Amino acid sequence: MMKYNSSIKSVAIGLPETYYTNDMPPFSEIPNLPKNWWRNWGMEGRYMVNKEKGESCSQLARKASLGAIEKAGLSAQDIDLIIGTTCTITGWSDKEDDRIFPGISEYLKTELNCKNSAMTMEVNQACISFLVALQIASDYIKTGMYKNVLICSAETFTQIADFSLPSSTLFGDGAAAIVMGKSEKDGKLVSSHYKSIPTYNDIATLQWKNPVDKPGKEFIRPYFTLGEDAPTQMQTFVPQNVPEVVFKALEKADASLEDIHHFVFHQPSKMLIRMWAMGIGIKKEKYTTTVEKYSCLSSASIPMTLYFALKNGRIKPNNTVVLAGAGIGWGFGAQVWNTENINY
């Protein structure tokens, strides 16, 4: 069987219109914020959808996907496989808040008018879903099964935030999409490594419940929930596991830190990213952060950060880059990529 290398051809983003800083409601009205909360987590603001303006998870996904397809020089009819990732319940075109299926990949196939033969699938490994989707797409392209793959990660966590709890401040809304295809030169997924530690799977999750300040039955739905001791617990295992999977991926690639031009991390908090960088042994100029302006975007954080690393000239063609992160559940992943020309 002939094998092909895969490369990332393009990346695009989709954001809501309105930006909210920490000193604007509802974020300025969150009760009982611990001392140093903002300093430790590092969020200064985030974009948030406005349903009255027609904004939704699906709409952001459509915007990002159209951009990625166009920047790749393709049409929707060229896409063979669509992989959607989201931690937030989208519903079909967001018309029904409590409807989980079909997912955004089915929505995109319909809304973008893709060919009937295009396959769709959903990946949910929380914040590292995008990395898992990249692995799946790369493996399919290698075998020749699919030629052009669209991956879209879209999140609207503000729609499942309990604004009576501090954890509601940690997330923003946004989408990012990439198109992958066969390498033209030396682009490829060089190596990857993943691990799972489910021991702490209850410290951060979605729970069906009432918000603290809304006891009525009509308010029962999934809300993101972060355990009271979660920040302390996370510091006992998250900081060392991301460097561990990075070094495993580098070992598989027969590469050293000096060979890596840039690192793109998931963006859970400024403090955790700094710990990962220290554990790996890299300085700030070697990685990009977006958590300050965009807050955590869960599965969309890595592709969003990749977009800005490209836009700011931190990643260029013929570079070797590492994508890495952690996701609640808890999954850890790292990938080493050789880049070609990525249009953004």
C-alpha positions as CSV (number, residue, x, y, z in Angstrom):
1,M,0.0,0.0,0.0
2,M,1.3,3.4,-0.9
3,K,1.7,5.8,2.0
4,Y,1.5,9.6,2.0
5,N,2.6,12.1,4.5
6,S,0.1,14.6,5.7
7,S,0.4,18.4,6.3
8,I,-1.6,21.2,7.7
9,K,-2.7,23.4,4.7
10,S,-4.6,26.2,6.4
11,V,-6.0,27.5,9.6
12,A,-8.8,30.0,10.3
13,I,-10.8,31.2,13.3
14,G,-14.3,32.4,14.1
15,L,-15.1,34.7,17.0
16,P,-18.2,36.4,18.4
17,E,-18.6,40.1,18.0
18,T,-18.6,41.2,21.7
19,Y,-15.6,41.2,24.0
20,Y,-15.9,41.1,27.8
21,T,-13.1,42.1,30.2
22,N,-13.0,41.0,33.8
23,D,-14.5,44.3,35.0
24,M,-17.6,43.9,32.9
25,P,-20.8,42.0,33.9
26,P,-21.4,39.1,34.4
27,F,-17.7,38.6,35.2
28,S,-17.3,41.6,37.5
29,E,-20.3,40.3,39.5
30,I,-19.0,36.8,40.3
31,P,-19.2,36.3,44.1
32,N,-16.5,34.9,46.3
33,L,-13.6,35.1,43.9
34,P,-10.5,33.8,45.7
35,K,-7.6,36.2,46.3
36,N,-5.1,36.2,43.3
37,W,-7.7,34.4,41.2
38,W,-7.1,36.5,38.1
39,R,-3.3,36.6,38.6
40,N,-3.1,32.8,38.9
41,W,-5.4,31.9,36.0
42,G,-4.3,34.8,33.8
43,M,-7.5,35.6,32.0
44,E,-8.0,39.3,31.2
45,G,-11.1,38.9,29.0
46,R,-12.9,36.7,26.5
47,Y,-15.3,36.8,23.6
48,M,-18.9,35.7,24.3
49,V,-21.7,34.7,22.0
50,N,-24.9,36.7,21.9
51,K,-27.8,34.4,20.9
52,E,-30.0,37.5,20.1
53,K,-27.5,38.3,17.3
54,G,-27.8,34.8,16.0
55,E,-24.4,33.8,17.4
56,S,-23.9,30.2,18.4
57,C,-21.3,27.4,18.6
58,S,-22.4,26.1,15.1
59,Q,-22.2,29.6,13.6
60,L,-18.7,30.1,14.8
61,A,-17.8,26.6,13.5
62,R,-19.2,27.5,10.1
63,K,-17.3,30.8,9.9
64,A,-13.9,29.2,10.9
65,S,-14.5,26.2,8.5
66,L,-15.3,28.4,5.5
67,G,-12.2,30.4,6.2
68,A,-10.0,27.3,6.4
69,I,-11.4,25.8,3.2
70,E,-10.9,29.1,1.3
71,K,-7.4,29.6,2.6
72,A,-6.5,26.1,1.5
73,G,-7.5,27.0,-2.0
74,L,-10.3,24.4,-2.0
75,S,-14.1,24.3,-2.1
76,A,-16.4,22.5,0.3
77,Q,-16.9,19.8,-2.5
78,D,-13.2,18.9,-2.1
79,I,-13.6,17.9,1.6
80,D,-13.6,14.1,2.1
81,L,-13.8,14.0,5.9
82,I,-15.0,16.4,8.5
83,I,-14.0,16.0,12.1
84,G,-15.8,18.1,14.7
85,T,-14.7,18.6,18.3
86,T,-16.6,20.4,21.1
87,C,-17.2,20.1,24.8
88,T,-20.3,22.2,24.7
89,I,-23.7,21.0,23.6
90,T,-24.4,22.5,20.2
91,G,-27.7,20.9,19.1
92,W,-28.6,21.0,15.4
93,S,-27.8,24.5,14.4
94,D,-28.2,25.4,18.0
95,K,-32.0,25.6,17.7
96,E,-32.5,23.2,20.6
97,D,-30.3,23.8,23.6
98,D,-30.6,20.3,25.0
99,R,-30.2,18.4,21.8
100,I,-26.8,16.7,21.6
101,F,-26.9,14.8,18.3
102,P,-26.1,15.3,15.5
103,G,-22.7,17.0,16.1
104,I,-21.0,19.9,14.4
105,S,-19.4,17.7,11.8
106,E,-22.9,16.7,10.5
107,Y,-24.0,20.4,10.8
108,L,-21.0,21.5,8.8
109,K,-21.5,18.9,6.1
110,T,-25.0,20.2,5.6
111,E,-24.4,23.9,6.0
112,L,-21.2,24.0,3.8
113,N,-23.0,21.9,1.1
114,C,-20.3,19.2,1.1
115,K,-20.5,16.2,-1.3
116,N,-22.7,13.3,-0.2
117,S,-19.8,11.0,0.1
118,A,-18.0,13.1,2.7
119,M,-17.6,11.3,6.0
120,T,-18.2,12.9,9.3
121,M,-17.2,12.1,12.9
122,E,-17.0,13.7,16.3
123,V,-14.0,13.5,18.7
124,N,-14.4,14.3,22.4
125,Q,-11.3,14.0,24.5
126,A,-12.0,17.4,26.1
127,C,-9.2,20.0,25.7
128,I,-6.9,17.7,23.7
129,S,-9.7,16.7,21.2
130,F,-8.0,18.7,18.5
131,L,-4.7,16.7,18.9
132,V,-6.7,13.4,18.7
133,A,-8.5,14.7,15.5
134,L,-5.1,15.6,14.0
135,Q,-3.8,12.1,14.6
136,I,-6.9,10.5,13.1
137,A,-6.8,12.8,10.0
138,S,-3.1,12.2,9.5
139,D,-3.5,8.4,9.8
140,Y,-6.3,8.4,7.3
141,I,-4.4,10.6,4.8
142,K,-1.3,8.3,5.1
143,T,-3.3,5.4,3.9
144,G,-4.8,7.3,1.0
145,M,-8.4,6.8,2.3
146,Y,-9.1,10.6,2.5
147,K,-7.4,13.4,0.6
148,N,-8.7,16.6,2.2
149,V,-9.8,16.7,5.8
150,L,-11.5,19.5,7.6
151,I,-11.1,19.7,11.4
152,C,-13.2,22.2,13.3
153,S,-13.0,22.8,17.1
154,A,-15.8,25.1,18.4
155,E,-16.7,26.0,22.0
156,T,-19.2,28.2,23.7
157,F,-18.5,27.5,27.3
158,T,-20.1,30.8,28.4
159,Q,-23.5,29.1,27.6
160,I,-22.8,26.4,30.2
161,A,-21.2,28.6,32.8
162,D,-22.7,28.9,36.3
163,F,-22.1,32.6,36.9
164,S,-22.6,32.2,40.6
165,L,-19.3,30.3,40.7
166,P,-15.7,31.4,40.1
167,S,-15.1,28.7,37.5
168,S,-17.4,30.5,35.1
169,T,-14.7,33.1,34.5
170,L,-12.2,30.7,33.0
171,F,-13.6,30.2,29.5
172,G,-14.4,32.1,26.4
173,D,-16.2,31.4,23.1
174,G,-14.6,30.8,19.8
175,A,-13.8,28.3,17.0
176,A,-10.8,27.4,14.9
177,A,-10.6,25.1,11.9
178,I,-7.8,23.6,9.8
179,V,-7.6,21.7,6.5
180,M,-5.2,18.8,6.2
181,G,-4.0,17.2,3.0
182,K,-1.2,15.3,1.4
183,S,2.3,16.8,1.8
184,E,3.8,18.5,-1.1
185,K,7.3,18.6,0.3
186,D,8.5,17.6,3.7
187,G,5.4,18.4,5.9
188,K,4.3,15.6,8.2
189,L,3.3,14.4,11.6
190,V,6.7,13.2,12.7
191,S,5.8,11.6,16.0
192,S,3.2,11.7,18.9
193,H,2.6,10.4,22.4
194,Y,-0.5,10.3,24.5
195,K,-1.4,9.1,28.0
196,S,-4.5,9.0,30.2
197,I,-4.8,9.4,34.0
198,P,-8.5,9.1,35.0
199,T,-7.8,9.3,38.7
200,Y,-8.9,12.9,39.0
201,N,-11.8,12.7,36.5
202,D,-14.3,14.3,38.9
203,I,-12.5,17.6,39.7
204,A,-13.6,19.3,36.5
205,T,-16.7,18.1,34.5
206,L,-20.1,18.9,33.2
207,Q,-22.9,18.2,35.6
208,W,-26.7,18.3,35.3
209,K,-27.7,20.7,38.1
210,N,-29.2,24.0,39.1
211,P,-27.0,27.0,39.4
212,V,-26.4,28.0,43.0
213,D,-28.6,31.1,42.7
214,K,-31.4,29.5,40.5
215,P,-33.2,26.7,42.2
216,G,-36.1,26.3,39.7
217,K,-36.5,23.1,37.6
218,E,-36.3,25.2,34.4
219,F,-32.7,26.0,35.2
220,I,-31.6,22.3,35.4
221,R,-29.1,21.6,32.6
222,P,-25.4,20.8,32.1
223,Y,-23.1,23.3,33.7
224,F,-19.3,23.3,33.9
225,T,-18.3,22.5,37.4
226,L,-14.8,22.9,38.9
227,G,-14.2,21.3,42.3
228,E,-13.3,23.7,45.1
229,D,-9.9,22.1,45.5
230,A,-9.4,21.6,41.7
231,P,-6.7,24.3,41.2
232,T,-4.6,22.8,44.0
233,Q,-5.2,19.2,42.8
234,M,-4.4,20.1,39.2
235,Q,-1.0,21.4,40.3
236,T,-0.2,17.9,41.7
237,F,-0.3,16.1,38.4
238,V,-1.0,18.4,35.4
239,P,2.4,20.3,35.4
240,Q,4.7,17.3,35.0
241,N,2.6,15.2,32.7
242,V,2.6,17.6,29.7
243,P,6.5,17.8,29.7
244,E,6.5,14.0,30.0
245,V,4.5,13.4,26.8
246,V,6.5,16.2,25.1
247,F,9.8,14.4,25.8
248,K,8.3,11.1,24.8
249,A,7.2,12.6,21.4
250,L,10.7,14.2,21.0
251,E,12.4,10.9,21.7
252,K,10.2,9.1,19.1
253,A,11.1,11.9,16.6
254,D,14.8,11.6,17.5
255,A,14.7,15.3,18.1
256,S,16.1,17.6,20.8
257,L,14.7,20.9,22.2
258,E,17.2,22.8,20.0
259,D,15.5,21.2,16.9
260,I,12.1,22.7,17.8
261,H,11.3,26.2,16.5
262,H,8.1,26.8,18.4
263,F,5.7,25.2,21.0
264,V,1.9,25.5,20.8
265,F,0.3,24.6,24.1
266,H,-3.3,24.2,25.2
267,Q,-4.3,27.3,27.1
268,P,-5.9,26.4,30.5
269,S,-4.1,29.1,32.6
270,K,-1.0,31.3,32.5
271,M,0.3,29.5,35.5
272,L,0.1,26.0,34.1
273,I,1.6,27.1,30.7
274,R,4.5,28.6,32.6
275,M,4.9,25.4,34.6
276,W,4.9,23.3,31.4
277,A,7.5,25.6,29.8
278,M,9.7,25.4,32.9
279,G,9.4,21.6,33.0
280,I,10.4,21.3,29.4
281,G,13.2,23.9,29.7
282,I,12.1,26.6,27.3
283,K,11.9,30.3,27.5
284,K,8.8,32.5,26.7
285,E,10.0,33.4,23.2
286,K,9.7,29.7,22.3
287,Y,5.9,29.5,22.8
288,T,2.8,31.6,22.2
289,T,0.0,32.4,24.8
290,T,-3.5,33.4,24.0
291,V,-5.1,32.7,27.4
292,E,-4.8,36.3,28.5
293,K,-7.0,37.7,25.7
294,Y,-9.2,34.8,24.8
295,S,-9.4,32.8,28.0
296,C,-9.5,29.0,27.8
297,L,-11.2,27.7,24.7
298,S,-11.0,24.0,25.5
299,S,-10.6,22.0,22.3
300,A,-10.3,25.2,20.2
301,S,-7.3,26.6,22.3
302,I,-4.5,24.8,20.4
303,P,-5.7,25.6,16.9
304,M,-6.5,29.2,17.9
305,T,-3.0,29.5,19.4
306,L,-1.5,28.0,16.2
307,Y,-3.3,30.6,14.2
308,F,-1.8,33.5,16.2
309,A,1.7,31.9,16.2
310,L,1.5,31.8,12.4
311,K,0.1,35.3,12.2
312,N,2.8,36.7,14.5
313,G,5.6,35.0,12.5
314,R,6.5,32.6,15.2
315,I,6.0,29.6,12.9
316,K,7.2,29.5,9.4
317,P,7.4,27.0,6.5
318,N,10.0,24.2,7.1
319,N,9.8,24.6,10.9
320,T,9.6,21.8,13.4
321,V,6.9,22.5,16.0
322,V,5.4,20.8,19.0
323,L,1.7,20.9,19.8
324,A,0.9,19.7,23.3
325,G,-1.6,19.9,26.1
326,A,-3.8,18.4,28.8
327,G,-7.6,17.7,28.9
328,I,-9.9,17.1,31.8
329,G,-10.6,13.4,32.1
330,W,-7.5,13.4,32.2
331,G,-5.7,13.0,28.8
332,F,-2.3,14.3,27.8
333,G,-0.9,14.5,24.3
334,A,2.1,15.9,22.3
335,Q,2.9,15.9,18.6
336,V,6.0,16.9,16.6
337,W,5.2,18.4,13.2
338,N,7.3,19.4,10.2
339,T,5.5,22.4,8.6
340,E,5.0,23.3,5.0
341,N,3.3,26.6,4.0
342,I,0.3,27.0,6.3
343,N,-2.1,29.6,4.9
344,Y,-3.9,31.7,7.6
